[in-house]
Amino acid sequence: MIKKLDKLILKSFFGPFVVTFFIAFFVLTMQTLWKYIDDLVGKGLDLLTILQFVGYASATLSSLAMPIAILISSIMTFGNLGESFELVAIKSSGISLLRFMRPLVWVTAVLCFITFLFSNYVIPYSNLKFYTLYQDILAKKPAFDLQEGVFYNQLQGYSIRVEKKAKDGKSLSGVLIYEGGNQLQDNTIISKEGKMSVSSDKNFLEFNLTNGNRYQEKGNYGDTATEYVRLQFREFKKLFDISVLQKQNSNDSSLRSNIKMLSARQLSKNLDSMVKTKDSAVRTYSKNFDASLVINKKTLATIKDTAGSTKGNLFPDSLKLVIEQSALAKASELKNLIMMSQADITIKENDIIFTKIEWHRKWAFSLACMVLFFIGAPLGSIIRKGGLGLPLVVAIVFFLLFHLLNMFGEKFARNGLVTPWLGMWLAVITLTPVGLFFTYKAMHDSQLFNKEFYGRFFRKIVSLLPAKQKKEIINV
């Protein structure tokens, strides 16, 4: 049964949590958008495509925004209660801090579970759609934007320039078109005026030109006897295929096997297959290497006969050069076999490491929400400051510490310096004792962040010094 005390703490928590979550989510989304802004500008993308791109990209940031929101909101909640002396009144009534934190512990546990479900099911799907859409956007050429006095070269085989473009965007004057498909030289179309229109399916661009000339050279490549043709026209229609400028909707089947698009169960299944494949490859390469070192019986008998006929010399002088060359060739063959085997096994081991990293990431980020809560809640009760001032500064410091530990741990794991589980759990392992320490201090009404406590401690140390040194310190 939820008591009034639980309702009070839950009501104080959900407001800051919702606000900080959406603020963190918005900031991270804007950071991602600026990261890809150069790939989006000038492509003529419609609003729906841009919203899809931002939506798929931001979905992966929820697992990062959740720990931030829990850390900041827990500090703000307990800081506000401490600043208004409600926390003191609750403790004076005999209610411990852990009992006071209990409803939020259950809420944080639910948020950890939601974060895991989101990381396990929603984020892989969002990654799949995001990378598919991103490839289509990268492959899409810039939108057709014909500027006055500037050559437009995005249509393959053509270069178009106009002197003036009317306000309606259709009427043109001083049109110059180079056709680059001729091996002899570029065919050229020059027209005084023209009108530009796009077909209904937006796959073709139509130029209706008037009062102009078309220059063309006919003949065989490398032949000096070519024919130069000048065609004067009153009206001329030129079609351009602009379907290449449109965004293609690629099939995402080629990306489904990527580790970022898989759930924890799929990663575990792939991991078992990868380990078996690597072990099988190691056994195969070992057998091949051992077989390359074996000397057959016939060769051994020949060596013994030769050794006996040469009275102690293993090989006659006439065969030494041949044998040395054969030995060098065999050594080179073994070296290439070792290098190829090592390269293949290294690739398989890296795939196993990366798969383990992704598997541990889903669990580590989920449990990080609970660890950061046990840092934020005690800190708020110790600091006893609400709002977005000091709590926000402290939260940013600890989140940066968490983020840096997570980045370093993942990098160390990818480079093989530590095991994948240690690299991905490094932040959680490091910050868990910190959370326990702050919880212990908060339960015993620690003055860890009380400047008056440090002032009294400093004055007590000064009082123990000789009078001369005491005077010097006071003057400073």
JORA-V33509 format. One record per helix or strand of 3 or more residues. SS is the DSSP state (~ for helix, > for strand). FROM is the first residue (numbers start at 1). LEN is the number of residues. Records with the same first field share a line. If there is no record, write none. Layout:
SS=FROM-LEN ; FROM-LEN
This chain:
~=4-37 ; 47-13 ; 62-22 ; 86-7 ; 97-43 ; 243-3 ; 252-4 ; 259-3 ; 264-30 ; 297-13 ; 317-67 ; 390-25 ; 420-5 ; 426-18 ; 451-13 ; 467-9
>=158-8 ; 171-9 ; 187-12 ; 204-15 ; 227-15
